[in-house]
Amino acid sequence: MPELSRGRKRVVLAICCMSLLIVSLDNTVLNVALPSMRREFGASVAGLQWTIDAYALVLASLLMLAGSTADRVGRRRVFSIGLVVFVIGSLLCSLAPSLSALIAFRMVQAVGGSMLNPVAMSIITNTFTEPAERARAIGMWGGVVGISMAMGPLVGGLLVESVGWRAIFWVNVPIGIAALLLTRRYVPESRAPRPRRPDPVGQILVTALLASLTYAIIETSALAAGVCVIALAGILSYEPRRREPLIDLRFFHSAPFSGATVIAVCAFSALGGFLFLNTLYLQVVRGLSALHAGLFMLPMAAMSLIFAPLSGRLVGARGPRPSLLLAGTAMTAGALLFAVFHAQRSTPLLFTGYVVFGIGFGLVNAPITNTAVSGMPVSQAGVAAAVASTSRQIGQTLGVAVAGAVLAAGLGAIRQGPGSWGLDTFLAASEPAYWIITGWGLCVLIAGALSSGDWALRTARRTAALLEPAHGARPTAPGPARPPDPPDPPRLPRPPRPR
């Protein structure tokens, strides 16, 4: 891709941020609307889970395919198609006549969304080539998640209260159309120098793995669990034998990349479960309107909005380690306030929990993305970014599935239906879920410490050499910018050997 001017780089970054905004905003807005959907469709806890997880599941299944396809046929082309499909899916969701139709149309949305985030990340990686500049750009891009968290509850609450939950999908249309027009005007086309071939068997195995895992958790199906194990075994045995696999398992030889994958799964599992439980608590147990529930969760969103760009600058200056350690500590502490001290019983303590958890989540996104692409050859940036995005969606899927399953099991054990939830009943049923969320926060802390030291960076450099040893592709440098290595001294001619 040709070198762009600074102004045009900013426009490209803004376009990529718009795509992330509509995908992220869709999830935060939807959480506020869940109780309204429950009342209109008579949905169970499992039905509410599927409205979120069907989207995340399809998104996670197709992200790597979208990333590799964009590297092969053109990133701008795939990005533009994704915007069109996402806008069409949003319009269909607003017209859904039943819960089943809504879930199906959410899957159409996800097909479009799968072409946005990993491709946008690849566009950013190839546009901002200087390490510190890239870290700042990624931090701003990640800060959009905080913006969506800040806007989502308020926008969703206002729309649900004034127009109805169907209006939450209308927001995507003007943003998506504007992003599409700007993409055609300002984003240059780019491809990977050596794109990989399609891997249909790997794609089927990945989809089967994620779908069966989610179904096994939500529906407690032993058959689905068996399919999950078989699909995982198939991936581990089939993918290493392919010359150009969908998932290059050699990526995981890099400790920063493996750590970023674990951190993304755990952090977004914690977020997904936390939002799901608190949305039901505020609107079903506490009886707040959608707008008031959004205002209650505003402190968490505001902290994410503030700390996400700060984290990006911190990663650019000091590397990912400080942000990861602070993020893991804050997310663990925030979840502990609910697991140990039952923050729902006290409004000040509830707000404190939201603030602390929001700080942690705001800090974690930029180092995840930066670490995932650090040490990887530039030609593999699309695939590496797609794996990181897939990990986020897997995490959100698991978070909602696990939190909802634990809550439903707790309510079933207490023999309480959805219409009779009280505070004590909800606290007893949700406490184990908050302990699981605490464990996910602790995993972020431990994985961040293990994957950001000198040893971890050495494994990243060895992995880059392993992936493209013959092409001399310059790997993306992890952490803050550093001066280039001095040139090798000239080699003197060897004297002739005596005969």
N, C-alpha and C positions, 0 to 999 in steps of 0.2 A: 504494500500500500504506500502511495507517495506521502512524503512528509507534508503535513498541513501547517498552516499558520496558527498562531496561538488563538486567535479569535475563532477560527473554524473548529479548532479542537474543542473549544468551550461549547460551541453549538452542538457538535457531535455528542459531547458528554450530556448536554441538556436533553437531547433526544433520547439517549439511552436511559436517562433518569425518568423521563415521561413513561417509558415502557415499564420500568420497574414500579412506578407509582400506581398504574392501573392494576397490575398484578397483585401488589401488596395491599392496596386499598381495598380490593375486592374481598380479601380475607378478613381484614379488620372490620369492615362495614358489615359483612355477613354475620360475624359473631354477635353484633348488637341486634341483628334482626332475627336471630334464632328463636326467641320466645314467640315472636309474632308468627313465624312460620309454624311453630308447634301448635299454636291455637287455631290457625286457619286449616291446617292439614291434619290435625290430631296426631302429630308425630310423636313417636317414642324417643327415648334417649338415643337408641341406636339409629333411628331415622335422622336425628339431628347430626349425629356423627358422620353419617354418609354424605350429607350435603357439603361437608367440609372435606372429608377424606376422599370422596370420589374425584374431586378436583385435584387434590394433592397427589393422589395415586397415579392418575393419568399423566400429570405433569412430571412426576418423578420417573415414570416409565419411559418417557419420550425425550427427556432432556439430553441424554447422551447421543441419541440418534439425531436430534436437531443440531447439536453442536458439531458432530462429525459431518453431517450433511451440509451445514453452512460452510465449513472449511473446504468442502469439495465443490459445491455449486455456486457459492457466493454468499457472503454474510448479509449484505444489504438485501439481496433477493429473498432469502429465507426470513429475515427480520420483517420485511414488508408483508409477506404472506401471513406471518404470525399475527401482525396487527389486524389484518382484514378478518382472519378467522376469529380472533378474540372479540372484536366488535360484533360480529354476527352472533357468536355464542352469547354475548351479554344481552343482545336484543331478544334472543330466544328465551333466556332465563327470565326476563321480565314478563314474558307471556305464558309461563309454565302453568298448566291447568291442575297439576297434581304434584305431590312430592316426588314421585317416580320420574315424571317428566323433568322436574327441576334438576334432579340428580343427573339425568341423561344430558341435559343442556349444559350443566356445569362441566361435564366431561368434554363437550365440544369447546367450551372456553379453554379448558386445559390444553387441548391440542394446539390452540393458538398461543397460549402462554408458554408452552414448551419451546417455541421458536423465538421467544423474546429474551428472557433473562440470560441464558448461557451465551446466546449470540451477541447480546449487548455487552456482556463481560469480555467476550473475545474482541469485539470492536474497540472497546476501551483499551484493552491490553495491547493491541496493535497500533492504536493511535498515540498513546502515551508510552513512549519507549524508554524514557529515562526513569530509573527506579523510584527516586523520591517523588517525581512528578506523577508517576503511575500510582504510588501509594496515596497521594493526596486525592487524585481523581477517584480512586476506589473508595476512599473514605467519604467523599461527597456522594458517590453513587450509593454506598451503603446507608448514608444518612437519610436517603429517601424512605427507607423502611421506617425510620423514626417519624418522618413527616406523615407517612401513611397511618402510623399508629396515632399520631396527634389528630389528624383530620378524620380518620375513620369513625371513631366513636361519635364525634360531633356531627359530621355529615350524615352518618347512618342514623343517628338519633333524630336529627331534624327531618330527614326524609321519611323515616318510618312513622314518626308522629304526625307529619303534615300530609303526606301523600300515600304512604304505605310501603311495605318492604320491597315491592317490585321496583320502586324508583331507585333503589341502591345500584341497580345494574345500568341505569341510564347514564350514570356519571362516566362510565368507561367510554361511551360513544364519542363525545366531542374530543376528549383527550386522545383517544386512539386515532381519530381522523387527522387531528393536528400533527401527531407524531408521524403518521404515514406520509403526509404531504412534505413535512420537513425532511424526512428520511430520503425521499426521492430527490430532494433539492441539494442537500448538504452532505450526506454520508457517502463517501466513495466506496466502490465495490472492492472487495478484497477476498482472497482465497489463501489457503495454506499452500506452501510450496510442494508438499507431498501429502495430500489428503489421503485418508484411509478408505478402503473399500467398505461397502455395506456388509453388515454381519446379521442377517435375518435370524439365524438360530440363536445368537447371543441376545438379540432384542426380545425374542419370544421367552427365553429363559429369565431375563430380567423382569419382564412384565409378569410372568407367572410367579416369580419370587415375591415381588412387592404386593401383588393382588392377593395371593394366598396368605401372606403374613398379616395383612390388614384384616382380611376376612376372618382369619383364625382368632385374632384378638377381639374384634367386635362381636362376632357371632359365637365365639368359643367352640370352633369346629375342629375336631381331631383330624378329619379328612384334609381340611385346608392346611393344617400344620404339617401333615405328611407330604403334601404337594410342595410346600415351602422347602422342606428338607431336600426333596428330590431336585428341585430347581437349583438350590444352592450347590448341591453336589455336581449338577450338570455344568454350572458356570465354572466351578473350580477345575473340572476335568477337561472341558471343551475349550474354554477361552485361551489357556496357555498354549494350546497346540496350533492356534490360528496365527498366521503371519501378521494380520492386521485385525485384531479383535475389537469388539465393541468396547470392552473394558480391558485395557492393558494392565494386567495385574502387576507389571513391573513398576507402575506408578507408586504402588504401595511399598516399594523398597525405600522410598523417601520418607523419613520420619516426619518432616513438616507436612507433607501431603497427607500421610496417614493420620497425623494428629488433627489436621484441618477437617478431615472427613469425620472423625469421631466427635470433634468439638461441634461441628455443624449439626450432626444428628442429635447430640445431647442438648445443645442450646435451643434448637427449634422444637425439640420434644418438650422441653421445659416451657417454652413460650406457648406452644399449642395447647398443652394441658392446662396451663395457668389461665389463659384467656377463656377456655371452654368452661372451666369450673367457676370463674368469677362472673362470667356473663350470666350463667344460670343462678348463681347466688344473688346477684344484684337485682335481677328482674323477677325471678320466681320466688325466692325466699324473702328478699327484702321488699319486693313489690314496687320497685322503681320503674319509671317509664324508660323507654329506650334512650331518650335524650338525657335524662338524669343519670342513667347508668353510664352513658358515655362521658358525662362530666365527672363522675366518680373516678373513672379510670384515666382521666386526663393527666394526672401527675406522672403516671408510668409512661404515657406516650410522650410527655414533655421532656422527661429525662432521656428517653431514647433519642429524641430529636436533638437535644443539646449535646449529648455525649458521643453520638455517632461520628460527626465531623471532627470532634476533638480526638477521637480514637484514630481516625484516618491520619491526622497530622502527627499524632504520637507514633504511629507505625512508620511514617515516613522519616521521622527523626531518630527513633530509638529501636525500630524493629517491632515485631509483633508481641514479644514476650511481656512487656509491662501491661499492655491492653488485655491480653489473655488472662494473666494472673488476677488483675483487678476485676475483670468480668466474671470469672469463676467464683471469686470471693463474694461479690455482690449478689449474684444470682442464688448462691447457696444461702446467704444470710436472709435474702428476701423470702425465699421459700420456707426457711425455718420459722419465720414469724407466723406463718399459717399452720405449719405442722406441729409446732410446740406450743406457741402462745395463743393460737386460735384468734388471729387478728380480726376475724369477722365480728367478734363480740365488741370491738371498740373501734369507732370511726377514726380517731387519731392513729391508732396502731395499724388500721387498714391502709390509711394513706401512706404511712411510713413504709409498709411492705411494698406498696405500689412504687414508691419513689426508689427504694433500694433495688428492687427487681428491674425497674426500668433503666437505672444506671448500668446494671450488669449487661442487659441485653443491648443497650446502645453501644457499649464498648466492644462487644464480641464480633460484630458483623464484619468490620473492616479487616481485622487480622485473619479471619477465616478466608476471605477472598484473596488477600495478599499472600498468605502462606500457601494456599492451594496452587497458585501459579508460580510461586517462587522456586527457582531452581529448575523449572521445566523449560524445554526448548520452546522458542516463540512459535514454531510451527505446530506445537501441540497445545497451544493456549486455549483453543476452543474446547478441546476435549477435557482438559484439566478443569476449566471453569465450569463445564457442564457437570462433571462429577461433583464439584463443590455445590452447585445448585441442586443437583439430585439429592445430595446429602441433606440439604435444608428441607426439601419437600418430604423426604423420608422421615426426617425428624418430626415435622409438623403432623404428618399422618400418624406416626406412632404415638405422639403426645396426645392427640385427640382420642385415638383409639384406646390407649391405655387408661387415660383419665376417665373417659366415658364408661369403659368396662368396669373399672374399679368402683365408680360411683353407682352404676346400675347394680353391681353385685352387693354393695353395701345397702342400698335401698331395698333390694330384694331380701337381704338377710333381716332387715328391720321390718320388712313387710309393709312398706309405705309406698303408695303410688305417687305419681307426679303431682297430683292435685293436693296432697296432704303433706308436702315438704314443709317442715318447720326448721328453725335455726339449729336446734339440738340434733334433729334427725340428719340435716345436711352436714353438720360438722362431723358427726360420727361416721357417715358414709364417705365423706371426702378426705378425711384425715390420712388414710393410707396413700391416697393419690398425691397428697402434698409431700409425704415422705419420699415418694418416688421422684417427684420434681426436685426435691432437695438433693437426692442422689445424682440426678442429671447435672445439677449445678456443680457438685463436687467433682464429677467426671470432667467438666470443662476446665476446672482448676488444675487437676492432675495432668490431663492430656496437654494442656497449655504449657505446663512446666517441663514436661518430658520432650515436647516436640519443638522447642524453640532455643535449645542450647547449642554449643559448638558442635557436639557430636551429631545432633540432628541436621545441622547445616552441611556437615560433611557428607551425610547420606544423601542429601538433596543433590549435591554436586556429582556424586558417583552415579545417581539415578539419571541425571541429565546426560552424562557421558554414555550410559548404558542404552538410553533410548535412541540417541542419534550420534553414535560414535563416528560415523563415516562422513557426516556432512558438515561437521564443525559448526553446528547451529549454536548461536550464543544463547545460553540459558538466561532466563530472567533472574535477576539478582535478588535474593531475599533481603528484607530489612532495609535500613537506610542506605542512601547512595554512598558510594565509595569511589576513590579515584581509580582509573584503569591500571591494570598491572603494567610494569615497565616492559618494553619489548625485549625479546630474547637477544643476547649478544650475537653478532655475526659469526657464522661457522667458518673456520679456516679450512682451506683445502687439505685433505689428508695427503702426506707425502707418499710417493710410490714405494711399494714394498720391494726390497732387494731380491733379485732373482737368485 
